[in-house]
């Protein structure tokens, strides 16, 4: 298959990429040889401390709140979550009221067909 200029641009980039396969393999070998396990271990420990430690602390805090270990803090958090849910529900107030109105009209007509 001959590559022409009217082929898709990605085909030309793929051909250029494939033609450098030996260079890429050599660069990969160099990176593998330069890899130092102790540096990787140190960096991974830093990542674990910075990422997973706060998540564990938040999990423990959530368990304390759910167990009502601190009643005032638990009450404040629960009330604030209820307020957020109520605020988000305001957007659906008009459609819910319209659905309730339709349900009442339909149920009234079913109970009293002659009006």
C-alpha positions in Angstrom: 0.0 0.0 0.0 1.4 3.3 -1.0 0.7 6.3 1.2 -0.7 9.3 -0.6 -1.2 12.8 0.6 -5.0 12.5 0.3 -5.1 9.7 2.9 -6.3 10.6 6.4 -3.7 12.5 8.4 -3.6 9.8 11.1 -2.4 7.3 8.6 0.6 9.4 7.8 1.3 9.9 11.6 1.0 6.2 12.1 3.5 5.5 9.4 6.0 8.0 10.9 5.4 6.4 14.3 5.9 2.9 13.0 9.1 3.8 11.2 10.7 4.9 14.5 10.0 1.5 16.3 13.6 0.8 16.9 14.2 4.2 18.4 11.2 3.9 20.6 12.2 0.4 21.8 15.7 1.7 22.7 14.2 4.7 24.6 11.9 2.3 26.5 14.9 0.0 27.4 16.8 3.1 28.7 13.8 4.1 30.9 13.5 0.6 32.3 17.2 0.5 33.1 17.1 3.9 34.7 14.1 2.9 36.9 15.0 2.9 40.6 12.7 0.9 42.9 13.5 2.9 46.0 12.6 6.2 44.4 9.3 4.7 43.1 8.5 3.3 46.6 9.2 6.7 48.2 7.0 8.5 45.7 4.2 6.0 46.0 4.3 6.3 49.8 3.9 10.1 49.4 0.9 9.6 47.0 -0.7 7.1 49.4 -0.3 9.5 52.3 -1.6 12.5 50.4 -4.5 10.8 48.7 -5.7 7.9 50.9 -5.1 9.3 54.3 -7.6 12.2 54.0 -10.2 9.7 52.6 -9.7 7.4 55.6 -10.1 10.4 57.9 -13.3 11.5 56.2 -14.6 7.9 56.4 -13.9 7.8 60.1 -15.5 11.2 60.6 -18.6 10.0 58.7 -18.9 7.0 60.9 -18.6 9.2 64.0 -21.4 11.5 62.7 -23.6 8.6 61.8 -23.1 7.0 65.2 -24.1 10.4 66.8 -20.8 10.4 68.7 -21.0 14.2 68.7 -24.8 14.9 68.9 -24.6 18.7 68.0 -22.3 18.1 65.0 -24.4 15.2 63.8 -27.6 17.3 64.1 -26.0 20.2 62.3 -24.8 18.0 59.4 -28.1 16.2 59.1 -30.1 19.5 59.1 -27.7 21.0 56.6 -28.1 18.0 54.3 -31.9 18.3 54.6 -31.8 22.0 53.7 -29.7 21.2 50.7 -32.2 18.5 49.6 -35.1 20.9 50.2 -33.3 23.6 48.2 -32.7 21.2 45.3 -36.3 20.1 45.5 -37.6 23.7 44.9 -36.9 23.3 41.2 -39.4 20.5 41.1 -42.1 22.2 43.2 -44.2 23.4 40.3 -44.1 20.2 38.3 -44.9 18.2 41.4 -47.8 20.4 42.3 -49.2 20.1 38.8 -48.9 16.3 39.0 -50.6 16.3 42.4 -53.4 18.5 40.9 -53.9 16.0 38.0 -53.9 13.1 40.4 -56.5 14.8 42.6 -58.7 15.6 39.6 -58.5 12.0 38.2 -59.1 10.5 41.7 -62.1 12.8 42.3 -63.6 11.9 38.9 -63.1 8.2 39.7 -64.7 8.5 43.1 -67.5 10.7 41.9 -68.2 10.1 38.2 -71.3 12.3 38.1 -69.6 15.2 39.7 
